[in-house]
Structure formats: C-alpha cells, structure tokens
C-alpha cells in the first residue's frame, strides 16, 4: 500500500469515528432534548450526555474493529457502493447489539433502548451518505491528484496482461495507475498499448523499480515461466515493492471459467465469450424496447436535423457507408451527413492531420465538416439514423463502434475479438472518454464489455450516454 493510500485509510477511519460519535450525540439529543420517545417504564429518567460518553467511545472502537474485520478498511478493489452499504449495516447492527447486551447486563437502568435504535440508524445514514459523497466528489478528485492510487508495473503483455489493462481502463474506481509494462517478447516489449508504455524486457525491472514511482508489480506470466516469476518476487521483496501474481488458468480470465463437480471432484470448463442464445435474445429485446422509446422521443428532432442539413449545404441528408459488423460481416450503416460532398476522397490529402491512433482517422477541427455537421458530431446526433440499423438487427443500441473495412484490415489478432458481438450506437468506449481514448484503449473497453455483458450493463451505459452527449465530452 502506498503512502498516500495509508494516509487516505487513516483519514477514512478518523472520519468514520467522528461520524459514529456524532450519531450517538444526535441520538441522545433526539431522545432527551426533543423527547421524541417517552420514558420507557419506571427507573428511566433524564441522562446528561456525559453519561453516554463511555458508550460512544466503546461503540466507536467496537464498530471500527468490526468494519476492519469485515473488509471496510481498506475496501477491496472493485467493491461497489452497495458492498460498502452492506458492510456498514452489518457492522453497525453487530456492534450495537453487542454493546446493548453488555450494558443492559451491567447497568440496565442507565441507557435508553431508543438511543441505541436511533444511534444505529444514524450511523448507517451518516456513513452511507459520507461514502456516497466521497465516491462522487472527493475520491475522484483525490485520485486525480494521485491520492489513494497505487502505481503499478505489469509484467507480461500477453492475453492475461491485456486483460488486466482493459479492466484498469474500464474500471477507474480500481485506483490503479499503470506506469508501463515489460515483456520479453521483442515485439510486445517495444510496442505501446494505448496509454500503457512498453518498457522493454524483464531484465529492465530492477532499473524501472529504482527509477519509477512503483507501489506494486503485477505478474501475468504463464505458469511455464515459474523460475522467472520467483526471481521477480524476490526482487520485489528486496526493494520493498508489493508483488501480485495473476493465476494463469491456461491464459483465461476468471469471467470465462465455470466450475462444476462430479461427486466432489471439481471440473473446470471454459465459457464462450460470445453472447449465448439466451443473452442474444435478451439483448435484442432491450434493443427493440429502447428503439420504440427513442423513436418516439427523437422523431421530431430528426425531422428538424434533416431540414437544417438541406438548408445548410448541397448533398444528400443521409450518409451511407459500409461497415463491418458481427463476425466480420459487412453491412451499410446510415448517419446524418455532417461533411461536404466528396469528403471520403479527401482522406489521402489529410492524412498528415490525423490525430487518432492505430487504424482510426480523426481530426479535431476537420475542414470537411459543414456548419450543421460540426454541431451534429459534437452532440453525436448524426448517429440517430442508425436506429434503422438496430431495427434491421445489424446493430445494437450498445456495443463496439462499427468499423470500416480499411480499419479491420489493419487489426492485430487480439483486436478482432471486438467483432464477436453486434456493433452499437453507443458503448463503453463512448461513456469512458470517446475520442480522447487511444484505439487500443477503445478495443480493451470493447473486449471488457463482451466478457462482462449483462442487461444491467447495457442499461447503465445507456443512462451514462445522456450526460456524455449533453456535455459533449471527448466528441469531435
């Protein structure tokens, strides 16, 4: 754990302890000053807050200890807000019941039972509210400055190494900052993957750990490299850097492994990464329902856009272009025309202005765009006619960006996995940075989406697309 992470953890414990004490004081105030609850039987009378101070101190220690054993300090990477809420509710209930049983056995007529109830409710409310604010505001700001972020080196750029990279890209809440990767394959060790720098072979690790700010080394080498893995672990232990190893299950991610048993004998099978028949039907139903809703909402908008294009520049309203869909099959996609006539013939003349990486071609201030086209591309409304492609089953509402044939011809082998599902109007790449991402990062997000697809992920991406489009983040 980095120094910043330890500071953040101590601050989190201090904040929680303060809020627990605040909850006890509020519970006492509600019970005795506001007199929300009448006295419960003979022997219960007004108690000053000083009588509850020992209870507040013991409850704070007990709750923090239970939270620690339940995994709240530190919260494991990848844990969701609901996981935090569950831990808080469970820990608070356990601590309150234990303290209530102890105090009622020692001093049964001192503490009001309603104070315990109010305290438990207030602790849950305050801590959950604080966690929500921390996730939405402070945590993102602090992590942007490097607080609470672990800086890592990845050893190995094979399938497992790239799986680690795409999970880090897709889930910024994991709070990993990759300094780069090493690989003894001459080609992989010298070729950057998106934002991740290639730093040569594993022989460079001692120098890299010495020169770069590194908190962890994540080893993704296959089991056949056992001796090399041991040397890397010994190196990390000698330099005070944490070493973590990704278990190599024949180069498979855990999301692709299914475990069954026969009479207690475990069987490990490989799940197909492509969507199953049931998943495909469910995804199609989501598309059709969403298509009806979006058509009702955007039909007047599309009519106004068509009129604006007609008045702005000569040429057709709809631009048709061949794209590559699921399984490498070609289809024609439709968009509102955002460029002048003959724009495709000018690509060769503008190659020097290309700002995209990999096989993509994008220019931030593309001179071929019309006045209406600049606005359409910034808001992504030029893609509304693709609803017709969704109706025909050639595209989905959510999925990888549809590629043109020239791009697919330049794909590396691992890039082709994004063709396992239908392309989408929006996708994980769009809500994670859009044109600000490199091509490799876009592909990583697409593969992450394919491997982890659920109906809730589609709904989450569709909801996140709304603010992304309204704020025009990363669009050009």
C-alpha positions in Angstrom: 0.0 0.0 0.0 1.4 3.4 -1.0 1.9 6.2 1.5 -1.0 8.2 0.0 -3.2 5.1 0.4 -2.3 4.8 4.0 -3.0 8.4 4.6 -6.4 8.1 2.9 -7.2 5.0 5.0 -6.3 6.7 8.3 -8.4 9.7 7.3 -11.3 7.4 6.4 -11.1 5.8 9.9 -11.0 9.2 11.6 -14.0 10.4 9.6 -16.0 7.3 10.5 -15.1 7.6 14.2 -16.2 11.2 14.2 -19.5 10.4 12.5 -20.2 7.5 14.9 -19.7 9.9 17.9 -21.9 12.4 16.1 -24.6 9.8 15.7 -24.5 9.0 19.4 -24.9 12.7 20.3 -27.7 13.1 17.8 -29.5 10.0 19.2 -29.1 11.4 22.8 -30.4 14.8 21.7 -33.4 13.3 19.9 -34.3 11.2 22.9 -33.7 13.6 25.8 -33.8 17.1 24.4 -36.5 16.7 21.7 -38.2 14.0 23.8 -39.3 12.1 20.7 -39.6 8.9 22.7 -41.4 9.0 26.1 -39.8 7.4 29.1 -40.0 3.6 29.0 -41.0 2.5 32.4 -40.0 3.3 35.9 -36.3 4.0 36.5 -35.7 5.7 33.2 -35.0 9.4 33.7 -33.1 12.2 32.1 -29.4 11.4 31.5 -26.8 14.1 30.6 -24.7 13.4 27.5 -21.7 12.8 29.7 -23.3 9.6 30.8 -23.2 8.4 27.2 -19.6 9.3 26.5 -18.3 5.9 27.7 -20.9 4.2 25.4 -19.8 6.4 22.5 -16.2 5.6 22.9 -16.8 1.8 23.3 -19.2 1.8 20.3 -16.7 3.6 18.2 -13.9 1.2 18.9 -16.2 -1.8 18.5 -17.7 -0.6 15.2 -14.4 0.3 13.7 -12.9 -3.1 14.7 -15.9 -4.9 13.1 -15.6 -2.8 10.0 -12.0 -3.7 9.8 -12.6 -7.4 10.1 -15.5 -7.2 7.5 -13.1 -5.6 5.0 -14.2 -2.0 5.1 -10.6 -0.8 6.0 -9.3 -0.9 3.3 -12.2 -1.7 1.0 -11.1 -4.3 -1.6 -10.6 -3.0 -5.1 -13.7 -3.5 -7.2 -16.2 -3.3 -4.3 -19.3 -1.4 -5.2 -21.2 1.2 -3.1 -23.8 -1.4 -2.3 -21.0 -3.6 -0.9 -20.0 -0.7 1.4 -23.6 -0.2 2.5 -24.0 -3.9 3.3 -20.8 -3.9 5.4 -21.8 -0.7 7.2 -25.3 -2.1 8.0 -24.0 -5.5 9.1 -21.1 -4.0 11.2 -23.3 -1.3 12.8 -26.0 -3.9 13.8 -23.5 -6.3 15.2 -21.7 -3.6 17.3 -25.0 -2.1 18.6 -26.4 -5.4 19.6 -23.2 -6.5 21.4 -23.0 -3.2 23.3 -26.7 -3.2 24.1 -26.4 -6.8 25.6 -23.3 -5.8 27.6 -24.7 -2.5 29.0 -28.0 -3.9 29.9 -26.3 -6.7 31.8 -24.0 -4.3 33.7 -26.2 -1.1 34.1 -29.7 -2.0 32.9 -31.4 1.3 34.0 -28.9 3.9 32.7 -29.1 3.8 28.9 -32.3 4.2 27.0 -33.1 1.5 24.4 -34.4 4.1 22.0 -30.9 5.8 22.0 -29.4 2.5 20.7 -32.0 2.3 17.9 -31.5 6.0 16.9 -27.7 5.6 17.1 -27.7 2.5 14.8 -30.0 4.2 12.2 -28.0 7.4 12.3 -24.6 5.6 12.0 -25.9 3.8 8.9 -27.3 7.1 7.4 -24.2 9.2 8.1 -21.6 6.7 7.0 -23.5 5.8 3.8 -24.0 9.5 3.0 -20.3 10.1 3.6 -19.4 7.2 1.3 -21.7 8.4 -1.4 -20.2 11.9 -1.3 -16.6 10.5 -1.1 -17.2 8.4 -4.2 -18.8 11.1 -6.3 -16.7 14.1 -5.3 -13.6 13.7 -3.1 -12.4 10.3 -4.1 -12.3 11.2 -7.8 -10.6 14.5 -7.1 -8.0 12.9 -4.8 -7.3 10.1 -7.1 -6.8 12.5 -10.0 -4.0 14.0 -7.8 -2.6 10.6 -7.1 -4.0 10.2 -3.5 -5.2 6.7 -2.9 -3.8 5.5 -6.3 -1.4 2.6 -6.5 1.2 2.9 -9.2 1.9 -0.5 -10.9 4.2 -2.2 -13.4 2.7 -5.1 -15.3 4.9 -8.0 -16.2 3.7 -9.6 -19.4 1.7 -8.2 -22.3 0.0 -11.4 -23.4 -3.7 -12.1 -23.2 -3.7 -12.1 -19.3 -1.7 -8.9 -19.2 -4.0 -7.1 -21.7 -7.0 -8.4 -19.7 -5.5 -6.6 -16.7 -5.0 -3.4 -18.7 -8.6 -3.4 -20.1 -10.0 -3.9 -16.6 -8.0 -0.9 -15.4 -9.2 1.2 -18.3 -12.8 0.1 -17.9 -12.9 0.5 -14.1 -11.1 3.7 -12.9 -12.6 3.1 -9.4 -9.9 0.4 -9.0 -7.5 3.2 -8.5 -4.6 1.8 -10.4 -2.1 3.9 -12.4 -0.1 1.8 -14.8 3.5 3.1 -15.2 4.0 0.7 -18.1 4.7 -3.0 -18.8 7.6 -5.2 -19.7 7.6 -8.3 -21.8 10.5 -10.5 -23.0 8.8 -10.9 -26.4 10.9 -8.5 -28.6 7.8 -7.2 -30.4 5.4 -6.8 -27.5 8.1 -5.4 -25.2 8.7 -2.5 -27.6 5.1 -1.6 -28.7 2.9 0.7 -26.6 -0.7 -0.5 -25.9 -2.8 2.6 -25.7 -1.8 4.7 -22.8 0.4 1.9 -21.4 4.1 2.3 -22.2 6.2 -0.6 -23.4 9.4 -0.6 -21.2 11.3 -3.4 -22.7 12.0 -6.9 -21.2 12.0 -8.2 -17.7 15.8 -7.5 -17.4 14.8 -3.8 -17.1 12.7 -4.4 -13.9 15.5 -3.6 -11.3 16.2 -0.3 -13.1 12.5 0.6 -13.6 11.6 -0.1 -9.9 14.5 2.1 -8.9 13.7 5.0 -11.3 9.9 5.0 -11.4 7.5 5.5 -8.6 6.2 2.0 -8.3 4.0 0.6 -5.5 3.1 -2.8 -7.0 4.3 -5.2 -9.6 1.6 -7.3 -11.2 2.9 -10.5 -12.8 0.8 -12.0 -15.6 3.3 -14.5 -16.9 2.3 -18.1 -17.8 3.0 -21.0 -15.3 5.8 -22.2 -17.6 7.8 -19.1 -16.5 8.0 -20.3 -12.9 11.7 -19.5 -12.4 11.3 -16.1 -13.8 8.3 -15.4 -11.6 10.2 -16.4 -8.5 13.1 -14.1 -9.4 10.7 -11.2 -9.9 9.0 -11.9 -6.5 12.4 -12.0 -4.8 13.4 -8.7 -6.5 10.2 -7.0 -5.3 10.7 -8.3 -1.7 14.2 -7.0 -1.7 13.1 -3.5 -2.9 10.0 -3.1 -0.7 7.6 -3.2 -3.6 4.5 -5.4 -3.4 4.3 -8.2 -5.9 1.0 -9.7 -7.1 0.5 -12.7 -9.4 -2.4 -13.3 -11.7 -3.1 -17.1 -11.6 -2.6 -18.5 -15.0 -5.6 -20.7 -15.9 -4.4 -21.5 -19.4 -4.4 -17.8 -20.2 -8.1 -17.5 -19.2 -9.8 -14.7 -17.2 -12.0 -15.9 -14.3 -15.0 -14.5 -16.1 -14.5 -17.2 -18.7 -14.1 -20.1 -16.2 -17.1 -22.2 -15.0 -16.6 -24.7 -12.1 -18.7 -27.8 -11.7 -18.2 -31.0 -9.8 -19.0 -34.7 -10.0 -19.2 -36.3 -6.6 -16.9 -33.7 -5.1 -14.4 -33.8 -8.0 -14.0 -30.2 -9.4 -14.4 -29.8 -13.1 -13.2 -26.6 -14.8 -14.7 -25.7 -18.1 -14.4 -22.7 -20.4 -17.3 -20.5 -21.1 -17.8 -19.0 -24.5 -17.0 -15.3 -24.5 -19.6 -14.6 -27.2 -23.2 -14.0 -26.1 -25.2 -17.1 -25.7 -28.5 -17.6 -27.4 -30.5 -16.5 -24.3 -28.2 -13.5 -23.9 -28.6 -12.5 -27.6 -32.4 -12.8 -27.3 -32.5 -10.7 -24.1 -30.2 -8.1 -25.7 -32.4 -8.0 -28.8 -35.5 -7.4 -26.6 -33.7 -4.5 -24.9 -32.8 -3.1 -28.3 -36.4 -3.2 -29.5 -37.9 -1.6 -26.4 -35.3 1.1 -26.5 -35.8 1.6 -30.2 -39.5 2.3 -29.7 -38.8 4.8 -26.9 -36.0 6.6 -28.8 -38.0 6.7 -32.0 -40.9 8.4 -30.2 -38.6 10.9 -28.5 -36.3 11.8 -31.4 -38.5 11.7 -34.5 -39.3 15.4 -34.3 -35.5 16.1 -33.7 -34.6 14.0 -36.7 -37.0 16.0 -38.9 -35.5 19.3 -37.8 -32.0 18.0 -38.4 -32.9 16.8 -41.9 -34.3 20.3 -42.7 -31.2 22.0 -41.3 -28.9 19.8 -43.4 -30.9 20.5 -46.5 -30.7 24.3 -46.0 -27.0 24.3 -44.9 -25.2 22.6 -47.8 -25.8 20.7 -51.0 -25.9 16.9 -51.0 -27.9 14.1 -49.5 -29.3 14.3 -46.0 -28.3 10.7 -45.1 -24.7 9.4 -45.5 -24.5 5.7 -46.2 -21.2 3.8 -45.6 -20.1 0.2 -45.5 -19.1 -1.0 -42.0 -18.0 -4.4 -40.5 -20.4 -6.0 -38.1 -20.6 -9.1 -36.0 -18.5 -12.0 -37.2 -16.8 -9.8 -39.8 -19.9 -9.4 -42.0 -20.3 -6.2 -43.9 -23.4 -4.0 -43.8 -24.4 -0.4 -44.7 -24.8 2.0 -41.8 -26.7 5.3 -42.0 -25.9 8.6 -40.5 -26.9 12.2 -40.9 -24.4 13.8 -43.4 -22.0 16.0 -41.4 -19.4 16.6 -44.1 -19.3 18.2 -47.5 -19.6 16.2 -50.8 -16.5 14.2 -51.7 -15.2 14.1 -48.1 -14.1 10.5 -48.4 -12.0 11.2 -51.5 -10.0 13.8 -49.4 -8.8 11.4 -46.8 -5.5 10.9 -48.5 -4.8 14.6 -48.6 -5.5 15.0 -44.9 -3.5 12.0 -43.6 -0.9 14.4 -42.1 -3.6 15.9 -39.9 -4.8 12.6 -38.4 -5.0 12.9 -34.6 -6.2 9.3 -33.9 -4.1 6.3 -33.1 -4.0 2.9 -34.7 -6.2 2.4 -37.8 -8.6 5.2 -36.9 -8.7 8.5 -38.8 -10.0 11.5 -36.9 -9.3 15.3 -37.0 -10.4 17.5 -34.2 -11.1 20.5 -36.5 -11.9 18.6 -39.7 -12.1 21.1 -42.5 -14.6 18.8 -44.4 -17.3 19.4 -41.9 -20.3 21.6 -42.6 -21.6 24.2 -40.1 -24.5 21.9 -39.1 -22.1 18.9 -39.2 -19.8 20.4 -36.5 -22.8 20.6 -34.1 -24.0 17.1 -35.1 -20.7 15.5 -34.4 -20.2 17.3 -31.1 -23.6 16.1 -29.9 -23.5 12.7 -31.7 -26.9 13.3 -33.1 -25.6 12.4 -36.5 -25.9 8.8 -35.5 -29.7 8.8 -34.9 -30.4 7.2 -38.4 -28.6 4.1 -37.1 -31.8 3.3 -35.3 -32.8 1.8 -38.7 -29.7 -0.5 -38.5 -30.9 -1.5 -35.0 -34.3 -2.3 -36.3 -32.8 -4.5 -39.0 -30.7 -6.3 -36.5 -27.4 -5.2 -38.0 -26.5 -3.1 -34.9 -27.4 -2.9 -31.3 -28.1 0.2 -29.1 -25.0 -0.7 -27.1 -21.9 -2.4 -28.4 -18.4 -1.7 -30.0 -18.0 1.1 -32.5 -18.8 -0.2 -36.1 -15.5 -0.3 -38.0 -14.9 0.5 -41.6 -13.3 -2.3 -43.8 -9.9 -0.4 -44.1 -9.6 -0.4 -40.2 -10.3 -4.1 -39.9 -7.6 -4.9 -42.5 -5.1 -3.3 -40.1 -6.3 -5.1 -36.9 -3.9 -7.1 -34.8 -5.2 -10.5 -33.9 -6.5 -9.5 -30.5 -8.3 -6.5 -31.9 -10.6 -8.9 -33.8 -12.4 -10.0 -30.6 -14.4 -6.8 -30.8 -16.2 -8.3 -33.8 -17.8 -11.1 -31.6 -20.9 -9.0 -30.9 -23.0 -6.6 -33.0 -21.7 -3.0 -33.1 -23.6 -0.4 -31.2 -24.7 3.2 -31.5 -23.2 3.8 -28.1 -20.8 1.8 -26.0 -18.5 1.6 -23.0 -15.8 3.4 -25.0 -18.2 6.4 -25.6 -19.0 6.9 -21.9 -15.4 6.4 -20.9 -13.7 9.2 -22.9 -14.9 8.8 -26.6 -12.3 10.3 -29.0 -9.9 11.1 -26.1 -9.1 7.4 -25.9 -6.5 5.7 -28.0 -7.6 2.9 -30.4 -6.1 0.2 -28.2 -8.0 1.5 -25.2 -11.2 1.5 -27.2 -10.6 -2.1 -28.1 -9.8 -3.0 -24.5 -13.1 -1.5 -23.4 -15.0 -3.3 -26.1 -13.5 -6.7 -25.1 -14.3 -5.9 -21.4 -17.9 -5.2 -22.4 -18.1 -8.5 -24.3 -16.6 -10.6 -21.4 -18.7 -9.0 -18.7 -22.0 -8.2 -20.5 -25.2 -8.1 -18.5 -28.6 -6.4 -19.2 -27.8 -4.0 -16.4 -24.5 -3.0 -18.1 -26.5 -2.1 -21.2 -28.9 0.0 -19.2 -26.1 1.6 -17.2 -24.3 2.6 -20.5 -27.5 4.0 -22.0 -28.1 6.1 -18.9 -24.4 7.3 -18.9 -24.6 8.2 -22.6 -27.1 11.0 -21.8 -24.8 13.3 -19.8 -21.9 12.3 -22.1 -23.8 13.5 -25.1 -25.2 16.6 -23.4 -21.7 17.7 -22.2 -20.1 16.7 -25.5 -17.2 15.1 -23.6 -14.4 13.9 -25.9 -16.5 14.3 -29.1 -15.1 15.8 -32.4 
